């Protein structure tokens, strides 16, 4: 099978639109990547830990709310990066508009609750604590990312930052992070 490159249809200062025709499966599929640049705070282990917590909380929240769409063959992913928020959505194009509408409305309604924060924070701390016992290939990918991406932190630094955080202050700061 011969692979072709996507065609650039629009190239604006704030967005680009690409199109690629699937000649193998002949299914009308669509993929949307939305990247929003966030404020350029000085990155610290505390800031990075809060961003990773927001990502984990949002994934946790969306997993139940968007389950029906995933069963129907639609999928999404969220990432809270160093200075950006990325949302990617994939699926059949005739189902994409209502799914995307539901997804965006669900994200807008998202609120950080103390009960879920406690559970997700404990999960994060356990994962960070267990980093040294992870498979070597997983450790290597994290270390490669630390070496190649500015303002990245070792799991031990993120773990310490999560232990120093005041829980009630964390609820408020995460909610303001989400609203940004």
N, C-alpha and C positions, 0 to 999 in steps of 0.2 A: 504494500500500500504506500502510495506517495503522499507525504505530508506537505501541506501548504501553510504558508504564514497567514496570520490574520491581516485583514485590510484595515488601515486607519481611516475611519470615516470623518471624524471631527477631531480637531486638535486645538482646543481653546486654552486660555491661560489657567483655568481652574478645573478642567476636566478633559478627558479624551474618550472617544467612542471607537471601539474596534469591532470588526465582524469577521467571523470565520464560519464557513459553511461546512457542516459535517457530511462528508460524502460517503462515510462508511456505514453508519447506522441510520442515516436519513431521518433522524428525530429532531423536531424543533426544540432545541435546548437553548438555555440562556445562562450566562454567568455574569453577575454584577459584582464589581469590587468598588466599595465606597471607602475612601480614606479621608479622615478629617484630622487636620493638623491641630494639636492642642498647644496650650501655652508652653513656652520654652523655659520651664522652671530649671533651676540648677538641680541636676539629678543627684539624689542621695539614695542610700540603701532604704531609708524610710519612704521616700517618694516612690521608688521602684516597687517596694513591698505593697504600698497602697494601690498602685496601678494593677499589680498582679491580683490583688484581692478583688478589685472591681471587676476584672475580667472573669475571675472564678465565680463571683456572686452573680454576674450577668449570665454566664453560661448555665449556672445552676437554676436561675429563674426561668430562662428561656427553654430549658430542656423539657419542662412539663407543659408550658404554654404552647410550644410549637411542635409538639409530638405528632399531631394529626398530619401536618404538612410533611414531616419526615417520612411517615408511613406512605404518603402519596408520592414519594420520589423527589421531594424538594429538600434542600439542605442549606444550612447557613453555618457561618463561623464568625466569631468575634475575637478581636485581639486588641489589647490595650498596650501599645508600645511605649517606647521612651517618651516620644512627643507626638503620638498619633493614636487615633482610634480607627480600626479597620473592620468593616463589615463586608463579608462576601456571601453571596447567595447564588445557588445553582439549582437548576431544575428545568422542567418543561415550560416553554415560553407561554403557552396558553393558560397555565396555572400561576405564572409568576406574579402578575399584578396583584391579585388578591392576597397571595402569600406575603409579598413584600409589604403591602399595606398593613397586614396583621402584624408582621414582624416589627415594623417601625413603630406602630402604635403600642405594641407590647414593650418595646425598649423605652419609649417615652414615659410609660406608666411605672417603670421600674423604680423601686424605693429600697434602700438598704434597711433591713430590719435587724434588730439586735439578736433575735433568736437564730436567724440564718447566718448572720455574721459570725456568731460564736462557733457554729458547726463548720463553716467554711474556713475560718481562721485556724481551728484545730486541725483540719485536714491539710491545710497549707503547711502548718508547722511540722506535722508528721512527715509530709513529703520532703521538706527541707532537711529535717533531722535524719532521714533515711538516705540522703544523697550518697553518702560514703559506701553504702551497701548496695547501690544500684549496679546494674550491669555496666561493664566498662564502656560499651558503645554509647550508652546514655550519658555517662559522665563525660566522655570525649565530646559529644555534641554540645553540652553545656559549656565546657571549657573553651571549645572553639568559638562559640558565640561570645563569651566573655573577652576573648582575645581579639575578636574582629569587630565588635560593636562598641563604640564609646559609651561610657556610663552604664556598664553592666556590672553586676555584683555576684560574688560567690554565694552559693546557697547558705553558707554559714553566716554571711553578713546579713542576708535577708531574714534568716531565722532570728538573729540577735535583734534586728530592727522590729520584728513582729512581737518579740517578747517585751521590748521596751515600751511599746505603744500602750497608751491609756485607752481602755475599751470604750468609754463613753465619748472621748474625743475622737476616737477612730470612727465611730458611727457617723458623727457629724462631718468629719473631713471626707469620708468616702461618699456621703450623700452630695456634698458640694462638688466633689470630683466627677460624679455622675452627671450632675446638672450642667457642668461646663461642656 
